[in-house]
Amino acid sequence: HGVARAAERAAARPAGWAEQTPVVEARGLEIEYPGRFGRPGFRAVDGVDLVIRPGEVLGLVGESGSGKTTIGRAIAGLTKVTGGSLQVLGHEMLGIRERRFRPARSRIGFVFQDPASSFNPLLTIAECVAEPLVIHDRAVDARDARPRVDELLEAVQLPASYGDRYPHELSGGQRQRASLARAIALEPELLIADEPTSALDVSVQARVLELFAELQREFGFASLFISHDLAVVDLLADRIAVLYRGKLVEEGTPAEVLGSPADPYTQRLLASLPVPDPVAQADRREQLRRLREEGGR
């Protein structure tokens, strides 16, 4: 269970861990998209504070349009910060030039929602996984990178022979494993995972999440794990942050957020989680109906 796992990991932290320099630190973070044709701009992220320490998994939860992907993109240097402060691997992202941040990008891995769209269909899986190694001068070309690629495929429980296949020849779960192999190729300090399992069947989802947890233990990277699903985040996160309409409404350990959520939006998220027992399900539905009637948000 996620809460127990987070408690175990917290107990195993070395003394002074909380005082280590964060991998990511946001203070009053604002991200606004400019308006077009005379319309006002849209503030996607509004005054968010959050911290990710070395080796920590922060689960960022919220519905579609809450600003969670925008935060992930800003941390990766793909979306411009327009206010407040965002420190990533020692770089202040407000006003940073692409040229200055580029070297730090090799220390960040990415896993996207749909690996099919993030792989070039004309390249083999081995060539796709080798891309970051070649781009960041760790290998001359895909052939030179192949021994490392085979190791990475093994790490994500794919046979090395799958490197010779093309993305369309793999199942969704296998493609997401290959996507994880590519994300850890440079042994990043930070891995951003944006809804990495939402396009997969539930049974496949569970296996990919377990693999993610194993890789995180083995490689020790910090992670921002973005999801709309509290149950998924509970399995992996050391801490959970809940976003609602661009604002951070709740943040804490899984035990705090899932055990006694303070914010009405988090309470609704929790009440809408599926429950296998029919009696408990009826209670949960009644609780959700009550929360909605109370107006909450």
C-alpha positions as CSV (number, residue, x, y, z in Angstrom):
1,H,0.0,0.0,0.0
2,G,1.2,3.4,-1.0
3,V,0.9,5.1,2.5
4,A,2.9,2.3,4.1
5,R,5.6,2.5,1.4
6,A,5.9,6.3,1.8
7,A,6.3,5.9,5.6
8,E,9.0,3.2,5.1
9,R,10.9,5.4,2.7
10,A,10.7,8.4,5.0
11,A,12.0,6.4,7.9
12,A,15.0,5.2,5.8
13,R,16.0,8.8,4.8
14,P,19.5,9.8,6.0
15,A,19.9,12.4,8.7
16,G,19.9,15.9,7.3
17,W,18.1,14.8,4.1
18,A,15.4,17.5,4.5
19,E,18.2,20.2,4.6
20,Q,19.6,19.1,1.2
21,T,19.3,21.6,-1.6
22,P,16.0,20.9,-3.4
23,V,16.1,19.6,-7.0
24,V,13.1,21.8,-7.7
25,E,11.7,24.7,-5.7
26,A,8.8,26.9,-6.7
27,R,7.8,30.0,-4.7
28,G,4.8,32.0,-5.8
29,L,5.1,30.4,-9.3
30,E,3.0,32.1,-11.9
31,I,2.6,31.0,-15.6
32,E,0.4,33.1,-17.8
33,Y,-0.4,32.5,-21.4
34,P,-0.8,35.7,-23.3
35,G,-4.2,36.6,-24.7
36,R,-4.8,36.9,-28.4
37,F,-6.8,39.3,-30.5
38,G,-7.1,41.8,-27.7
39,R,-8.4,39.2,-25.2
40,P,-6.9,39.1,-21.7
41,G,-4.2,36.4,-20.9
42,F,-5.0,33.1,-19.1
43,R,-3.2,32.4,-15.8
44,A,-2.6,28.6,-15.9
45,V,-0.6,28.5,-12.7
46,D,-1.3,31.0,-9.9
47,G,1.1,31.4,-6.9
48,V,2.2,27.8,-6.5
49,D,4.8,26.8,-3.8
50,L,6.3,23.4,-4.0
51,V,9.6,21.6,-3.3
52,I,11.1,18.3,-4.6
53,R,14.1,17.0,-2.8
54,P,16.8,14.6,-4.1
55,G,15.4,11.1,-4.5
56,E,11.8,12.2,-3.6
57,V,8.7,11.4,-5.6
58,L,6.1,14.3,-5.6
59,G,2.7,13.3,-7.0
60,L,1.0,16.3,-8.6
61,V,-2.7,15.6,-8.9
62,G,-5.5,17.6,-10.5
63,E,-8.2,17.4,-13.2
64,S,-7.6,18.3,-16.8
65,G,-6.8,22.0,-17.1
66,S,-5.7,22.4,-13.5
67,G,-2.1,23.5,-14.6
68,K,-0.2,20.3,-13.7
69,T,1.2,19.7,-17.1
70,T,2.1,23.4,-17.4
71,I,4.2,23.1,-14.2
72,G,5.9,20.0,-15.6
73,R,6.7,21.8,-18.8
74,A,8.1,24.8,-17.0
75,I,10.4,22.6,-14.9
76,A,11.7,21.1,-18.1
77,G,12.3,24.5,-19.6
78,L,9.6,24.1,-22.3
79,T,7.2,26.7,-21.0
80,K,8.1,30.2,-19.9
81,V,7.7,31.2,-16.2
82,T,6.0,34.6,-16.0
83,G,6.1,35.4,-12.3
84,G,7.4,34.2,-8.9
85,S,10.4,31.9,-8.7
86,L,11.2,28.5,-10.0
87,Q,14.6,26.9,-9.3
88,V,15.4,23.7,-11.2
89,L,18.8,22.0,-10.5
90,G,20.2,25.3,-9.3
91,H,18.9,27.4,-12.3
92,E,16.3,30.2,-11.8
93,M,13.8,29.6,-14.6
94,L,12.3,33.1,-14.6
95,G,13.8,34.9,-17.6
96,I,16.4,32.1,-18.3
97,R,17.8,31.8,-21.8
98,E,17.5,28.4,-23.5
99,R,21.3,28.4,-24.1
100,R,22.0,28.6,-20.3
101,F,19.5,25.8,-19.4
102,R,20.4,23.4,-22.2
103,P,23.3,21.6,-20.3
104,A,21.0,21.0,-17.3
105,R,18.4,19.3,-19.6
106,S,20.6,16.2,-19.8
107,R,20.0,15.8,-16.0
108,I,16.2,15.6,-16.6
109,G,14.3,12.6,-18.0
110,F,10.8,12.7,-19.5
111,V,8.0,10.1,-19.8
112,F,4.9,11.2,-21.7
113,Q,1.3,10.1,-21.6
114,D,1.3,8.5,-25.1
115,P,4.7,6.9,-26.0
116,A,3.4,6.3,-29.5
117,S,3.5,10.0,-30.3
118,S,6.8,10.6,-28.6
119,F,8.7,7.9,-30.6
120,N,9.7,8.5,-34.3
121,P,7.8,5.7,-36.1
122,L,10.6,5.4,-38.7
123,L,13.3,4.6,-36.1
124,T,13.7,1.2,-34.3
125,I,13.2,1.1,-30.5
126,A,17.0,0.9,-30.1
127,E,17.5,4.1,-32.2
128,C,14.8,5.9,-30.2
129,V,16.3,4.9,-26.8
130,A,19.8,5.9,-28.1
131,E,18.6,9.4,-29.0
132,P,19.5,11.2,-25.7
133,L,22.9,9.4,-25.6
134,V,23.8,10.6,-29.1
135,I,22.4,14.1,-28.6
136,H,24.3,14.6,-25.4
137,D,27.6,13.1,-26.8
138,R,27.6,9.9,-24.7
139,A,27.7,7.9,-28.0
140,V,28.8,8.6,-31.6
141,D,25.6,7.1,-33.1
142,A,22.9,4.5,-32.4
143,R,25.2,1.6,-33.2
144,D,27.8,2.9,-30.7
145,A,25.1,3.3,-28.1
146,R,23.7,-0.3,-28.6
147,P,25.4,-2.0,-25.7
148,R,24.1,0.7,-23.3
149,V,20.6,0.5,-25.0
150,D,20.5,-3.3,-24.4
151,E,21.3,-2.7,-20.7
152,L,18.5,-0.1,-20.5
153,L,16.0,-2.4,-22.2
154,E,16.9,-5.2,-19.7
155,A,16.4,-2.7,-16.8
156,V,12.8,-2.1,-18.0
157,Q,12.2,-5.8,-18.5
158,L,12.2,-5.9,-22.3
159,P,14.4,-8.4,-24.2
160,A,17.3,-6.7,-26.0
161,S,16.0,-8.1,-29.3
162,Y,13.0,-5.7,-29.0
163,G,15.5,-3.0,-29.8
164,D,15.3,-4.1,-33.5
165,R,11.5,-3.6,-33.6
166,Y,9.6,-0.5,-34.6
167,P,7.3,1.4,-32.2
168,H,4.1,0.1,-33.9
169,E,5.3,-3.5,-33.3
170,L,5.1,-3.1,-29.5
171,S,2.0,-3.1,-27.3
172,G,1.2,0.1,-25.3
173,G,2.7,-1.3,-22.1
174,Q,5.9,-2.3,-24.0
175,R,6.2,1.1,-25.6
176,Q,5.9,2.8,-22.2
177,R,8.7,0.5,-20.9
178,A,10.8,1.6,-23.8
179,S,9.9,5.2,-23.0
180,L,11.1,4.7,-19.5
181,A,14.4,3.2,-20.8
182,R,14.9,6.3,-22.9
183,A,14.1,8.6,-19.9
184,I,16.7,6.9,-17.6
185,A,19.4,6.6,-20.4
186,L,21.4,9.6,-19.0
187,E,20.8,8.6,-15.3
188,P,18.9,11.8,-14.6
189,E,18.6,13.5,-11.3
190,L,15.0,14.4,-12.0
191,L,12.4,12.5,-14.0
192,I,9.1,14.2,-15.1
193,A,6.4,11.6,-15.7
194,D,3.2,13.2,-17.2
195,E,0.2,10.8,-16.9
196,P,2.5,7.9,-18.0
197,T,-0.1,5.2,-17.5
198,S,-3.4,6.9,-18.3
199,A,-3.4,5.5,-21.9
200,L,-2.9,1.9,-20.7
201,D,-5.2,-0.9,-19.6
202,V,-5.6,-1.2,-15.8
203,S,-3.6,-4.5,-15.6
204,V,-0.8,-3.1,-17.7
205,Q,-0.9,0.1,-15.7
206,A,-0.1,-1.7,-12.5
207,R,2.9,-3.4,-14.0
208,V,4.3,-0.2,-15.4
209,L,3.8,1.6,-12.1
210,E,5.6,-1.2,-10.2
211,L,8.5,-1.0,-12.8
212,F,8.6,2.8,-12.2
213,A,8.9,2.3,-8.4
214,E,11.7,-0.3,-9.0
215,L,13.7,2.0,-11.3
216,Q,13.2,4.9,-8.9
217,R,14.6,2.8,-6.0
218,E,17.5,1.6,-8.2
219,F,18.5,4.9,-9.8
220,G,17.5,7.2,-7.0
221,F,16.1,10.0,-9.2
222,A,13.7,12.6,-7.9
223,S,10.4,12.7,-9.7
224,L,7.5,14.8,-10.5
225,F,4.7,12.3,-11.2
226,I,1.7,14.0,-12.8
227,S,-1.7,12.3,-12.7
228,H,-5.4,13.0,-12.5
229,D,-5.8,9.8,-10.5
230,L,-5.2,9.9,-6.7
231,A,-5.0,6.1,-6.5
232,V,-2.1,6.0,-9.0
233,V,-0.2,8.7,-7.2
234,D,-0.8,7.0,-3.8
235,L,1.2,3.9,-5.1
236,L,4.3,5.9,-5.8
237,A,4.5,9.3,-4.1
238,D,6.4,10.4,-0.9
239,R,4.3,13.5,-0.9
240,I,1.1,14.5,-2.8
241,A,0.3,18.1,-4.0
242,V,-3.3,18.8,-5.3
243,L,-3.9,21.5,-7.9
244,Y,-7.2,23.1,-8.6
245,R,-7.6,25.8,-11.3
246,G,-3.9,26.7,-11.1
247,K,-3.7,26.9,-7.4
248,L,-2.2,24.5,-4.9
249,V,-5.1,23.5,-2.5
250,E,-3.5,20.7,-0.5
251,E,0.0,19.2,0.1
252,G,1.3,16.6,2.4
253,T,2.3,12.9,2.8
254,P,-0.1,10.3,1.3
255,A,-1.3,9.6,4.9
256,E,-2.2,13.3,5.5
257,V,-3.8,13.9,2.1
258,L,-5.7,10.6,1.8
259,G,-6.3,10.1,5.5
260,S,-7.7,13.5,6.3
261,P,-8.0,15.8,3.3
262,A,-8.7,19.4,4.4
263,D,-9.8,20.9,1.0
264,P,-13.3,20.2,-0.4
265,Y,-11.8,19.5,-3.9
266,T,-9.4,16.8,-2.5
267,Q,-12.4,15.3,-0.5
268,R,-14.3,15.1,-3.8
269,L,-11.4,13.5,-5.6
270,L,-11.1,10.9,-2.8
271,A,-14.8,10.2,-2.7
272,S,-14.8,9.5,-6.5
273,L,-12.2,6.8,-6.3
274,P,-13.6,3.3,-7.2
275,V,-14.3,1.0,-4.3
276,P,-14.8,-2.8,-5.0
277,D,-17.2,-3.5,-2.1
278,P,-20.8,-2.6,-3.1
279,V,-21.8,-1.4,0.4
280,A,-18.7,0.8,0.7
281,Q,-19.4,2.0,-2.8
282,A,-22.9,3.1,-1.8
283,D,-21.5,4.9,1.2
284,R,-18.9,6.6,-1.0
285,R,-21.6,7.7,-3.5
286,E,-23.6,9.2,-0.7
287,Q,-20.6,11.0,0.7
288,L,-19.8,12.4,-2.8
289,R,-23.4,13.6,-3.2
290,R,-23.2,15.3,0.2
291,L,-20.0,17.0,-0.7
292,R,-21.4,18.3,-4.0
293,E,-24.5,19.6,-2.2
294,E,-22.4,21.4,0.3
295,G,-21.2,23.4,-2.6
296,G,-17.5,22.9,-1.9
297,R,-16.0,23.9,-5.2
